[in-house]
Amino acid sequence: MMAVKNYYAYVHGGLRLWFSSVEAPNAASPLTSALASLLLIITGPRVAFGIYIPLLAGIATVVAIYYIAKQSSIQRVAEISALVVATTPLLVNYSRSFHFAIPATACTTVALLCLIKSEQAKRWPWIIAFGFFVGLMPLARTMTLAFIPCLGLAAFVYVVASPDERLARIGRLFVAGAVASATALTWLFLNGKYVSEYLFNFGYGARAAEFGPKLSFIGSVIYMIQIFLDQVYAPHFIVISVGIAISIFLLLKNLLRSDRNEWLSKYASSPITPVSLFVFFSFLILSSSQNKGTAFIAPLLPPTIFLSTWAIFRLSDNRFYGIAVASALAFISMYAFIPMVDLNSETSTRTTHWLPFYGKVVYSDGSGTMQGYEAAFGINTAEPGKALPPETAEAWNQINQDTLDAIGPFIGATRAVAFGFRNAVYNVNTLGLTNSLRGQPPLNLFQIEPLITGESAEGYLAWFASGPAAPACVLLSSPGEKGEFPPYVNTVLVESAAKQSGFVAAQTLSMPSGRVVTIWRRPC
């Protein structure tokens, strides 16, 4: 929806209006949609072309991790690290999804590459580039603001580790920090307030409960480890776990050396140091929030996989050991990737096996994020996990078209529409996108928030009277829980509150799932 809005802004007013659209008040990062809209200027408003932005970002991530790993000077580490990253299920799936995750991952990985290539801030162009890509991180995904202090700490330790020209190099790092701030402020200066409200509401506030259980910090760390397993699947999780275990072993072994001070000084100046510190502290930051998010771990995966691969190779200098490790990691990579090549093949069917300490877990799965989404919410009942039948997809698209036609006479000057339910594929986003693809003026869309309103007539009434839905002339309601995001809405109370707020039922539509949608209107 954001990309299409940007596209039509360019069509109607050129670059000036396009820039205003990109900078318009919003809590969602602009980079992915802005880049996609530039593609749409070439192709026209064909949303499928937006997929090239995360795909290109995925390729950039693999290239960046290859050159980071080249700095390790261990034979085969660069090639194998890039291969393992390129075949990680979460990264593959989200590089095929129009989503913030992979552009944010690319910015983060390239920032690490620039830091390492700066050779402890000795090289001006690379340290300036580091600042630029750090500044791009929140423009790619706002939640990466949480990672920036971790990256800043990692960079500071890396830069101050060597005594040579220390003050000059620290000065360059501060210049990089200014570049990062200036880059981020090109958008955050106008939108920082919305981003702050969004992050503290969803990250640590009332809405966080929708995206993760409330746990102790240790419980949250354990839960984060489970998320890694669930999202990268068992083969890659085993590689990461073995690599981290070996890393800890090598660290303890070197700390017990008689010349450990000399080793620590040398290690602090190694490219391994900023990568390790970034991964460790970012993991702790993610563990501190109840909201574990959608692919929040994506920016951590490339550096984590590099560290794991490096540690496994570093365990022994034996040539045959190195060949065996490279062969094993290449096999694991292909085992994970082949099921993701063709959704219609037999190999794409999910496989589960036993894993010590974790029980039965996923080892391979050809389904992408969209197929998992459709299966979880009962959208694809014909063959869950496989491609959605075209007639089903068309039916869901059609109800958005029918809704726009039906509400047109009622929306008034405010163009405000309230959703009194929260369906997975029929909601404020799908209706807004359909409206944008028609080239119509934007709708002001409000979706009910059960954790804010509570399950009470008073809460729902306040939402209509003085809350976000106050300007709405049109309300959509639908009883039932099929395809809904939990926590569920009490439709009886919502409709009762709607009547008290002056809404009158005007028309009904039917979802492809069989649920009835009532369109309500009130004078505006």
MARDRENRO-838722 format. One record per residue (C-alpha): x, y, z. Coordinates in steps of 0.2 Angstrom, whole numbers, plus 2048, in hexadecimal, padded with zeros to 3 digits. Last residue first. Example, Ala and Ser with C-alpha at 12.3 -4.5 7.8 and 13.67 -1.06 7.14 Angstrom:
# residues 2
+------+-------+-----+
: east : north :  up :
+------+-------+-----+
:  844 :   7FB : 824 :
:  83E :   7EA : 827 :
+------+-------+-----+
//
This chain:
# residues 524
+------+-------+-----+
: east : north :  up :
+------+-------+-----+
:  798 :   83F : 82D :
:  788 :   835 : 82F :
:  78A :   823 : 833 :
:  78D :   813 : 829 :
:  78F :   801 : 82D :
:  795 :   7F3 : 821 :
:  791 :   7E1 : 827 :
:  79D :   7D4 : 822 :
:  797 :   7C2 : 823 :
:  7A4 :   7B3 : 825 :
:  7A3 :   7A6 : 817 :
:  7B6 :   7A4 : 815 :
:  7B5 :   7AD : 804 :
:  7AF :   7BC : 80E :
:  79C :   7C1 : 80C :
:  796 :   7D3 : 80B :
:  788 :   7DC : 814 :
:  780 :   7ED : 812 :
:  77B :   7FD : 81B :
:  77B :   7F9 : 82E :
:  779 :   809 : 838 :
:  786 :   812 : 842 :
:  782 :   81F : 84E :
:  78E :   81C : 85C :
:  782 :   812 : 866 :
:  77F :   807 : 857 :
:  792 :   804 : 856 :
:  794 :   800 : 868 :
:  787 :   7F2 : 866 :
:  790 :   7EC : 856 :
:  7A1 :   7EC : 860 :
:  799 :   7E3 : 86E :
:  792 :   7D5 : 863 :
:  7A2 :   7D4 : 859 :
:  7AD :   7D0 : 869 :
:  7BE :   7D2 : 861 :
:  7CB :   7C4 : 861 :
:  7DC :   7C5 : 869 :
:  7E1 :   7BD : 85D :
:  7E2 :   7C1 : 84A :
:  7D3 :   7BB : 841 :
:  7D2 :   7AE : 833 :
:  7C3 :   7A5 : 83A :
:  7BE :   7AF : 84A :
:  7AC :   7B3 : 847 :
:  7A1 :   7C2 : 845 :
:  7A5 :   7CF : 838 :
:  7A5 :   7E2 : 83A :
:  7A9 :   7F0 : 82D :
:  7A7 :   802 : 833 :
:  7A4 :   812 : 828 :
:  7A3 :   824 : 82C :
:  7B3 :   823 : 836 :
:  7BA :   833 : 83F :
:  7B8 :   82B : 850 :
:  7C1 :   81B : 84B :
:  7D2 :   820 : 854 :
:  7C9 :   823 : 864 :
:  7BD :   830 : 86A :
:  7AC :   829 : 866 :
:  7AF :   819 : 85C :
:  7BD :   813 : 867 :
:  7B4 :   819 : 876 :
:  7A5 :   80E : 872 :
:  7B1 :   7FF : 870 :
:  7B8 :   801 : 881 :
:  7A7 :   804 : 889 :
:  7A0 :   7F5 : 881 :
:  7AE :   7EB : 888 :
:  7BB :   7DF : 882 :
:  7CA :   7EA : 884 :
:  7CC :   7FA : 879 :
:  7DF :   7F9 : 879 :
:  7E3 :   7E7 : 879 :
:  7D4 :   7E4 : 86D :
:  7DB :   7F1 : 860 :
:  7CE :   7F5 : 852 :
:  7D4 :   7F9 : 841 :
:  7D4 :   80B : 83B :
:  7D5 :   810 : 828 :
:  7D7 :   821 : 821 :
:  7D4 :   81E : 80F :
:  7E1 :   825 : 802 :
:  7DA :   82E : 7F2 :
:  7D7 :   821 : 7E4 :
:  7E4 :   81A : 7D8 :
:  7DB :   80A : 7D7 :
:  7EA :   801 : 7DE :
:  7E9 :   80D : 7ED :
:  7D8 :   807 : 7F1 :
:  7DD :   7F5 : 7F0 :
:  7EC :   7F8 : 7FB :
:  7E1 :   801 : 808 :
:  7D5 :   7F3 : 808 :
:  7E3 :   7E6 : 80A :
:  7EB :   7F0 : 818 :
:  7DC :   7F4 : 822 :
:  7D6 :   7E2 : 822 :
:  7D1 :   7D3 : 818 :
:  7E0 :   7C7 : 817 :
:  7E3 :   7C3 : 82A :
:  7D3 :   7CA : 830 :
:  7D2 :   7D6 : 83F :
:  7C0 :   7DB : 843 :
:  7B7 :   7EC : 846 :
:  7C0 :   7F4 : 837 :
:  7BD :   807 : 837 :
:  7BD :   811 : 827 :
:  7C1 :   824 : 825 :
:  7BF :   82D : 814 :
:  7BD :   83D : 81F :
:  7B3 :   845 : 811 :
:  7A6 :   838 : 811 :
:  7A9 :   825 : 811 :
:  797 :   820 : 80E :
:  794 :   820 : 7FB :
:  7A5 :   817 : 7F8 :
:  7A2 :   809 : 805 :
:  79A :   7FC : 7FA :
:  7A7 :   7FE : 7EB :
:  7B6 :   7FE : 7F7 :
:  7AF :   7EE : 7FF :
:  7AC :   7E6 : 7EF :
:  7BE :   7E8 : 7E9 :
:  7C4 :   7E2 : 7FA :
:  7B8 :   7D3 : 7F8 :
:  7BF :   7D0 : 7E7 :
:  7D1 :   7CE : 7ED :
:  7CC :   7C0 : 7F9 :
:  7C2 :   7B7 : 7EB :
:  7D1 :   7B9 : 7DF :
:  7DD :   7B0 : 7EB :
:  7D0 :   7A2 : 7ED :
:  7CE :   7A0 : 7DA :
:  7E1 :   7A0 : 7D8 :
:  7E3 :   791 : 7E4 :
:  7F0 :   796 : 7F2 :
:  800 :   78E : 7EF :
:  805 :   781 : 7FC :
:  806 :   781 : 80F :
:  7F4 :   77D : 811 :
:  7EC :   774 : 802 :
:  7DA :   778 : 7FF :
:  7D7 :   781 : 810 :
:  7E2 :   790 : 80B :
:  7DC :   79E : 815 :
:  7DB :   795 : 826 :
:  7E5 :   7A2 : 82F :
:  7F4 :   797 : 832 :
:  7F4 :   790 : 821 :
:  7F3 :   7A1 : 818 :
:  801 :   7A8 : 823 :
:  80C :   798 : 820 :
:  809 :   79A : 80D :
:  80E :   7AC : 80D :
:  81E :   7AA : 817 :
:  824 :   79D : 80C :
:  820 :   78A : 80B :
:  82E :   77F : 805 :
:  831 :   778 : 817 :
:  841 :   76F : 81E :
:  846 :   768 : 82F :
:  837 :   76E : 839 :
:  837 :   768 : 84C :
:  832 :   759 : 856 :
:  83A :   75A : 867 :
:  845 :   769 : 86D :
:  852 :   762 : 879 :
:  859 :   756 : 86B :
:  851 :   759 : 85A :
:  843 :   74D : 853 :
:  83E :   74E : 841 :
:  832 :   759 : 837 :
:  830 :   75A : 824 :
:  826 :   767 : 81C :
:  821 :   763 : 80A :
:  82C :   76D : 7FD :
:  835 :   75D : 7F8 :
:  825 :   757 : 7EF :
:  826 :   765 : 7E3 :
:  818 :   773 : 7E1 :
:  821 :   780 : 7EC :
:  831 :   77F : 7E1 :
:  842 :   785 : 7E7 :
:  83E :   785 : 7FA :
:  840 :   773 : 7FD :
:  851 :   774 : 7F5 :
:  857 :   781 : 801 :
:  858 :   778 : 812 :
:  861 :   768 : 80C :
:  86C :   773 : 800 :
:  872 :   77D : 80F :
:  875 :   76D : 81A :
:  87F :   765 : 80C :
:  88A :   775 : 80A :
:  88D :   775 : 81D :
:  892 :   763 : 81D :
:  89D :   765 : 80E :
:  8A6 :   775 : 815 :
:  8A8 :   76C : 825 :
:  8B0 :   75C : 81D :
:  8BB :   767 : 812 :
:  8C1 :   771 : 822 :
:  8C4 :   761 : 82C :
:  8CE :   75A : 81D :
:  8D9 :   769 : 81D :
:  8DC :   769 : 830 :
:  8DC :   77A : 837 :
:  8D0 :   776 : 844 :
:  8C2 :   77F : 84F :
:  8C3 :   78E : 844 :
:  8B8 :   786 : 836 :
:  8AA :   784 : 843 :
:  8AD :   795 : 84A :
:  8AC :   79E : 839 :
:  89C :   795 : 835 :
:  894 :   79A : 845 :
:  89A :   7AC : 844 :
:  894 :   7AD : 832 :
:  883 :   7A6 : 837 :
:  881 :   7B3 : 845 :
:  886 :   7C1 : 839 :
:  879 :   7BC : 82C :
:  86C :   7B7 : 838 :
:  86B :   7C7 : 843 :
:  862 :   7D2 : 837 :
:  855 :   7C4 : 835 :
:  851 :   7C2 : 847 :
:  842 :   7CE : 847 :
:  83B :   7C3 : 83A :
:  829 :   7C7 : 83F :
:  829 :   7CE : 851 :
:  830 :   7C7 : 861 :
:  825 :   7D4 : 86B :
:  828 :   7D1 : 87E :
:  838 :   7DB : 87C :
:  848 :   7D8 : 886 :
:  84D :   7C8 : 87C :
:  84F :   7D3 : 86C :
:  85B :   7DE : 875 :
:  864 :   7CF : 87C :
:  866 :   7C8 : 86A :
:  86C :   7D9 : 864 :
:  879 :   7D9 : 872 :
:  881 :   7C8 : 86C :
:  87F :   7CB : 85A :
:  887 :   7DC : 85A :
:  895 :   7D7 : 866 :
:  89A :   7C8 : 85B :
:  89A :   7D2 : 84B :
:  8A4 :   7E0 : 853 :
:  8B1 :   7D3 : 859 :
:  8B3 :   7C7 : 84A :
:  8BA :   7D5 : 840 :
:  8CA :   7D4 : 84B :
:  8D0 :   7E3 : 855 :
:  8C9 :   7DC : 865 :
:  8D1 :   7CB : 862 :
:  8E2 :   7D2 : 861 :
:  8E0 :   7DB : 872 :
:  8D8 :   7CC : 879 :
:  8E6 :   7C1 : 873 :
:  8F3 :   7CC : 87B :
:  8E9 :   7CC : 88B :
:  8E7 :   7B9 : 88A :
:  8FA :   7B5 : 889 :
:  8F9 :   7A7 : 896 :
:  8EA :   7A0 : 88D :
:  8DA :   79D : 897 :
:  8D0 :   7AA : 88E :
:  8D5 :   7A2 : 87E :
:  8CC :   792 : 883 :
:  8BD :   79B : 889 :
:  8BB :   7A4 : 879 :
:  8BE :   794 : 86E :
:  8B1 :   78B : 878 :
:  8A4 :   799 : 877 :
:  8A7 :   79A : 864 :
:  8A5 :   787 : 863 :
:  894 :   788 : 86C :
:  88F :   796 : 860 :
:  894 :   78C : 851 :
:  88B :   77C : 857 :
:  87B :   786 : 85A :
:  87C :   790 : 84A :
:  87F :   780 : 840 :
:  871 :   777 : 849 :
:  865 :   785 : 846 :
:  869 :   785 : 834 :
:  864 :   772 : 833 :
:  855 :   774 : 83F :
:  84B :   782 : 837 :
:  84F :   794 : 835 :
:  83F :   79B : 83C :
:  83A :   78F : 849 :
:  84C :   78C : 850 :
:  850 :   79E : 851 :
:  83F :   7A1 : 85A :
:  843 :   793 : 866 :
:  853 :   79C : 86A :
:  849 :   7AC : 86D :
:  83D :   7A3 : 879 :
:  84C :   79D : 883 :
:  852 :   7B0 : 884 :
:  840 :   7B5 : 889 :
:  840 :   7A8 : 897 :
:  850 :   7AF : 89D :
:  849 :   7C1 : 89D :
:  838 :   7BB : 8A5 :
:  82A :   7B8 : 899 :
:  81B :   7C1 : 892 :
:  816 :   7B8 : 883 :
:  819 :   7BF : 871 :
:  811 :   7C9 : 863 :
:  800 :   7CE : 869 :
:  806 :   7D2 : 87B :
:  811 :   7E0 : 873 :
:  802 :   7EA : 870 :
:  801 :   7F1 : 882 :
:  813 :   7F8 : 882 :
:  824 :   7F1 : 880 :
:  827 :   7EE : 86E :
:  816 :   7F2 : 867 :
:  812 :   801 : 871 :
:  824 :   807 : 873 :
:  828 :   804 : 861 :
:  818 :   80C : 85A :
:  818 :   81C : 865 :
:  82B :   81E : 861 :
:  828 :   81C : 84E :
:  81A :   828 : 84E :
:  824 :   835 : 857 :
:  833 :   832 : 84C :
:  82A :   836 : 83C :
:  82F :   847 : 837 :
:  841 :   846 : 83D :
:  841 :   833 : 83B :
:  841 :   834 : 828 :
:  851 :   83E : 823 :
:  855 :   83C : 835 :
:  85C :   82A : 832 :
:  869 :   831 : 825 :
:  86E :   83F : 831 :
:  870 :   834 : 840 :
:  87A :   827 : 836 :
:  885 :   835 : 82F :
:  888 :   83C : 840 :
:  88C :   82B : 847 :
:  899 :   829 : 839 :
:  8A1 :   839 : 83E :
:  8A2 :   832 : 850 :
:  8AB :   823 : 848 :
:  8B7 :   82E : 83F :
:  8BB :   837 : 850 :
:  8BE :   826 : 858 :
:  8CA :   823 : 84A :
:  8D3 :   833 : 84D :
:  8D4 :   830 : 860 :
:  8DB :   81E : 85E :
:  8E9 :   822 : 852 :
:  8F1 :   811 : 856 :
:  8EA :   80B : 867 :
:  8E0 :   7FD : 85F :
:  8D0 :   7F7 : 868 :
:  8C8 :   808 : 867 :
:  8C0 :   805 : 856 :
:  8B9 :   7F3 : 859 :
:  8B2 :   7F8 : 86A :
:  8AA :   807 : 863 :
:  8A3 :   7FE : 854 :
:  89B :   7F0 : 85F :
:  893 :   7FD : 86A :
:  88C :   807 : 85B :
:  885 :   7F6 : 854 :
:  87D :   7F2 : 864 :
:  876 :   804 : 866 :
:  86F :   802 : 854 :
:  866 :   7F2 : 857 :
:  857 :   7F9 : 860 :
:  855 :   805 : 852 :
:  853 :   7F6 : 847 :
:  841 :   7F5 : 84C :
:  83D :   804 : 840 :
:  841 :   7F9 : 830 :
:  849 :   7FF : 821 :
:  84A :   812 : 826 :
:  850 :   80B : 837 :
:  85F :   803 : 82F :
:  863 :   811 : 822 :
:  86C :   81B : 830 :
:  877 :   80C : 833 :
:  87A :   80B : 820 :
:  880 :   81D : 820 :
:  88B :   81B : 82F :
:  894 :   80C : 828 :
:  896 :   815 : 817 :
:  89F :   823 : 821 :
:  8AA :   816 : 829 :
:  8AE :   80E : 818 :
:  8B2 :   81F : 80F :
:  8BD :   825 : 81D :
:  8C9 :   816 : 81F :
:  8D1 :   814 : 830 :
:  8C0 :   811 : 839 :
:  8C6 :   801 : 841 :
:  8CA :   7F9 : 830 :
:  8BC :   802 : 827 :
:  8B9 :   7F2 : 81E :
:  8B2 :   7EB : 82E :
:  8A6 :   7FA : 831 :
:  8A1 :   7F9 : 81F :
:  89D :   7E6 : 820 :
:  893 :   7E9 : 830 :
:  889 :   7F7 : 828 :
:  886 :   7EB : 819 :
:  87F :   7DE : 824 :
:  873 :   7EA : 82D :
:  86D :   7F2 : 81D :
:  86A :   7E1 : 815 :
:  860 :   7DB : 824 :
:  855 :   7EA : 824 :
:  852 :   7E7 : 811 :
:  84E :   7D5 : 816 :
:  842 :   7D8 : 824 :
:  837 :   7E6 : 81D :
:  82B :   7DB : 813 :
:  825 :   7D7 : 802 :
:  829 :   7C5 : 804 :
:  835 :   7BB : 7F9 :
:  845 :   7C1 : 802 :
:  83B :   7BD : 812 :
:  83A :   7AA : 80D :
:  84C :   7A9 : 809 :
:  852 :   7B2 : 818 :
:  847 :   7A7 : 824 :
:  84C :   797 : 81B :
:  85F :   79A : 81C :
:  865 :   795 : 80B :
:  86F :   7A6 : 806 :
:  876 :   7A7 : 818 :
:  87D :   795 : 817 :
:  884 :   798 : 806 :
:  88C :   7A9 : 80B :
:  894 :   7A1 : 81A :
:  89A :   793 : 80F :
:  8A3 :   79E : 803 :
:  8AA :   7AA : 80F :
:  8B0 :   79C : 81B :
:  8B8 :   792 : 80D :
:  8CA :   796 : 813 :
:  8CC :   7A0 : 823 :
:  8D2 :   7B2 : 820 :
:  8C4 :   7B8 : 82B :
:  8C2 :   7C8 : 821 :
:  8BA :   7BE : 813 :
:  8AB :   7BB : 81F :
:  8A6 :   7CD : 81E :
:  8A8 :   7CC : 80B :
:  89C :   7BD : 80A :
:  890 :   7C5 : 817 :
:  88E :   7D4 : 80B :
:  88B :   7CA : 7FC :
:  87E :   7BF : 805 :
:  875 :   7CF : 80C :
:  875 :   7D8 : 7FB :
:  86D :   7C9 : 7F3 :
:  85F :   7C9 : 800 :
:  85D :   7DC : 7FD :
:  85B :   7D8 : 7EB :
:  84D :   7CC : 7EF :
:  845 :   7D8 : 7FC :
:  844 :   7E5 : 7EE :
:  83F :   7DA : 7E0 :
:  82F :   7D5 : 7E9 :
:  828 :   7E6 : 7E5 :
:  825 :   7E0 : 7D3 :
:  816 :   7D6 : 7D8 :
:  80D :   7E6 : 7DD :
:  80A :   7EB : 7CB :
:  807 :   7FD : 7CC :
:  811 :   802 : 7BC :
:  822 :   7F9 : 7B7 :
:  82E :   808 : 7B7 :
:  825 :   813 : 7C4 :
:  821 :   803 : 7CD :
:  834 :   800 : 7D0 :
:  836 :   811 : 7D8 :
:  827 :   80C : 7E3 :
:  830 :   7FD : 7E9 :
:  83F :   808 : 7EE :
:  833 :   813 : 7F8 :
:  82A :   804 : 7FF :
:  83A :   7FC : 806 :
:  841 :   80C : 80D :
:  832 :   814 : 815 :
:  832 :   80C : 827 :
:  821 :   80B : 82E :
:  81B :   817 : 83C :
:  814 :   823 : 82F :
:  813 :   836 : 82C :
:  817 :   839 : 819 :
:  829 :   839 : 815 :
:  827 :   82D : 806 :
:  818 :   836 : 800 :
:  821 :   847 : 801 :
:  82F :   83F : 7F7 :
:  823 :   839 : 7EA :
:  81A :   84A : 7E9 :
:  82B :   852 : 7E5 :
:  831 :   844 : 7DA :
:  822 :   846 : 7CE :
:  811 :   84C : 7D3 :
:  803 :   841 : 7CD :
:  80D :   832 : 7C7 :
:  81A :   834 : 7D5 :
:  80C :   834 : 7E2 :
:  804 :   825 : 7DA :
:  814 :   81B : 7DC :
:  816 :   821 : 7EF :
:  804 :   81B : 7F2 :
:  808 :   80A : 7E9 :
:  817 :   808 : 7F4 :
:  80E :   80C : 804 :
:  800 :   800 : 800 :
+------+-------+-----+
//
